Amino acid sequence: MSNLLFDEPGPRARRRIRIATVVGAVAVLALAALAVRQFAAAGQLTADRWAPYATWPMWRYLLNGLWATALAAVVSAALAMAAGLALALGRLSRRRWVRLPAAAYVEVVRTIPALLLVYVVLFALPRYGLDLPLFWKLVVPLAVSNAAAFAEIFRAGILSVERGQGEAGLAVGLTHGQTMRMIVLPQAARRVLPSIVSQSVGLLKDTSLGFVVSYAELLYSGKVLATYNGLLIQTYIVVALIYLAVNASLSKLARVLEARTPQVRVPRARRRRRSPVRA
């Protein structure tokens, strides 16, 4: 799928990327060492300030926040993928009255920050009598925002399927809808699975916007805990490590899936076509 988005870098570009990676890593390590030094000088690394996080009640509270984060992410991803698939099929439709609104939605929503959508659900909708429950005040804007991204992922996957696959389905008597559902979409889904996982990682991080609506996700739980015990730095470091562990695991899963997914090169003439099967 990466070949649909950009050309593979050449030797010089790869060398520049490696140099930039090394320089960036050194800069990050230097900043981390400076932060550790400052924390130690301020007494933030003493054992008594970290001892509360060796107890189960602290971890139970944070794990409850992690569960709320995972629940919001899963529901948002499910809604966003369903809407994204519908939008992708709409963008590939022959009918202008279907294709144009789908394209307009994708192009407009991709430019709107998810935080702005959260504010719309939080402040604007209640003025018109639509006051959603706390959970949905976070899930709905995330689903609306990520639907556009998933739509482009699914559309790229459908376009990567060889046109002959759809034509073969039509040749044996299947309808356009049956060909898309039984032949094209299963192949497209397998090809875009790594990209779906990567997008889901970003969605999981976006659930931290729950602090705006006071939804008890992980970051908001950490904020409440830090206010209660006064261990601001320690609490946010622990929360950051939890996010790092979860997101790193999902990113590793995406890399594994990408390595197992056969790379498909799509000719340039093929890329300009809307769909292997006209919906």
N, C-alpha and C positions, 0 to 999 in steps of 0.2 A: 504493500500500500504506500510505502514511502516514495516509490517512483512516480506515483500520481501527483505528489505534492512538490517535489524538487528533484533536481538531478544529483546523482552521487558526486561527492567532492573528489577532486583530483589529488595528485600527490602534494602539490603546494598547499592546497586548502586543508588537507589532512594534517600537514606539518604545522600550519598556523593554528589549527584547532588544538593539537596536542600542546603547543607552546602556551596558548591561552588557558588551557585546562591546568597546566602545571602552575602558571602564574596565579591563577584564581585559587588553586588549592593552597599554595603558600600564603596568600593573603588571608584566606579564611583561617588557616592554622595560626597565623600571627595574631589575628583578632581574637581567636579563642584563647590563646595563651595570655594575651593582655587582659581579657575578661576574667580568667581564672585568677590572675595575680591581683586584680582589683577586688574580687570577691574575697580572696584570702586576707587581704589587708583590712577589709571591712568586717572580718569575722563571720562571713556568711558561709564558710565551709566547715565550721566547727561541727562536731558530732551531735551536739545537743540540738542544733537547728535542723538536722536531718533525721533525728531519731523518730519524730512522729510518723514519718513515712515508712517506718519499719513495722507499723501496726496495721492490723486488718481493717479497722473502721475507716481509716483514711483511704485505703485502697478500695474498699467497698463503695465509698461515696464516689470516687473517681470512676470506678468501673460502671456504676450506674449511669454516670454521665456519658461514658463511652458507649454503653448500650443505647442510650437515647440518640447519640450521634449516628450510630450504625442504623438504627431504625429509620431515622429521618433520611439518611443517605439511600437506603434500599428503596423506600417508598418513592422518593424523588426520582431515583434512577429508573424505576419501573415505569412511572408515569412519563418521564422524559423520553425513554426509549420507545414507548408506544406512540406518543405524539410525534417523535422524530421519524419513525417509520412511515407514519401516515403523511407527514410533510414531504419526506423523500419521494414517496410514490406520487404525491401531488405535483411535485416539481418535475417529475418525469412523464406526467400525463399529456395526452394529445390536446386535451380541452384547455383552452386559454383561461376560462373562468375558474378552473381548478389550479392550473399551473401558476398563474400570476399571483393570486393571493398567497399561495404557499411560498413562492419565491420572496414576496414582499415581507412575509412574517420572518423568514430566515434572515434576510438582509437587515431588517430593522432590529430584531431582538438581539442579534449578535453584537450590535453596537451599544446596547444598553447594559450598564453594570447591574449585576445581580442585587447589589445593595439598594439600588434605586427601586427595583421591583419589590424588594422587601418593604421599603418605605411606602410604596403605593398600597400594598396589601394592609400595612399596619395603620396608615393614617387616612388614605383616600377612600378605600372601600367602605369603612364603617360610616362615613358621612352619607353614603348612599344606601345604608341599611344592610350592608353585607359585612358582618363582623364574624370572621372565621375563628374557629378554636385555635388555641395557641400553637398546637402542632402543625396545623395547616397554614398558619401564617408564615412558617418557614418553608414547608414542603412545596406549596404552590408556586412561590416565586422561583425557587430553585428548579422546579420542573419546567416552568415556562422558559427560563433562561437556558437550561441545558438542552431543551428539545431542539433548538436551532442547531446546536453543535452535533447532536446525535443525527439530525436530519442529513447534514453534510457527510457524516461518516457512512451512513447507510447508502446515500446516493453514490458516493465514491465506490462502495462495495458492489452495488448493482451495476455500475458502469464498467467495473473490472471483469465482469462475467462475459465470456465470449458471446458475441451475437448469435453464433450458430447454435448455442444451447437453447435460446428462446425460439429460434426458427425451427429447431428439431421438435420442440414441444408442439408448436403450431402444426407442424407437418403430420404429426400422429393424431391430430384431431382435438387437442386440448384448446381451451379458450385462452384468451390473454391472461385472465385472472388465474386460471389453473396453472398456466405455464409459469407465471411469476411466483405463485405460492409453492408449487411443487418442485420447480427446477432452479429458478434463478435465485430466489431468496435464501434457500438453504446454503448454496455455494457462497453467496455474498456474506451471509452471517459468519461463516467460518473464516472468511478472509479478513473481516473487520473486527473480529473478536479481540485482538490485542489493542486496537484503537478504542474499543468500547471500554475495556478495563482501564486504559490510561485516562479516558475522559471521566470514568467513575472515580478515579483517584482525585481529580480536581473537584468533582462534586462533593466528595467526602470532606475536603478541606473547606468548601464553601459552607458547610453546615455550621462552621464557627460563626456565621452571621446570626445564629440563633441568639447570641447575647443581645442583639438589638430588640428582639421580641420577648426576651426573658425566658426563652425555652431552655430547659435544663440540659443542654448538651455538654460536651466535655469542657469546652473553654469557659462557658458560663459557670459550670460546676467548680472549675478551678478558681474563678473569680470569687465566688461565694466562699469557698474554702479559705482562700488567702485572706479575705476580710475577717473571717472567723478566728483563724489562728495567728494572723500577723506574719506568716512566713511567705511573703510575696514572691521573692526570688526563687526559693525552693519549690513552691507550688507550681510556678509557671515553667520551671525547668523540668519538673516531673511531667507536666501536661505536654510540653514540647517533645519529650522523649516518647511518650505514648503515641502522639501523632506520628513521630518519626518511625516508630516500629510498625505501625499499621500501614502507613503509606509506602514504606520501603517494601513491605511484604507484597502489597498489591502491585507495586512497580516491578518487583521481581517476577510476579506472576505474568504481567504483561510481556516482559522480555522473554520468558519461557514460551509463552504462546506464540509470540512473534517468531521465535526461532523454529518452532514446529510448523508454522504456517508457510506454505510454499509461496515464494515471491513471484508475483505476476507482473510482467512488463506489458503495458498497454500501449499500442502504437498511437502516435499523435493524432492521426486521422480518427482513430477509434474514440479518443478522449472527447472529441467534440460532439459525439453523438449523445443524445439524451438518455437512451435506455436500450438494452438488448431486446426488450419487448415493450411495445407501446401500450401503456395502460389505458 
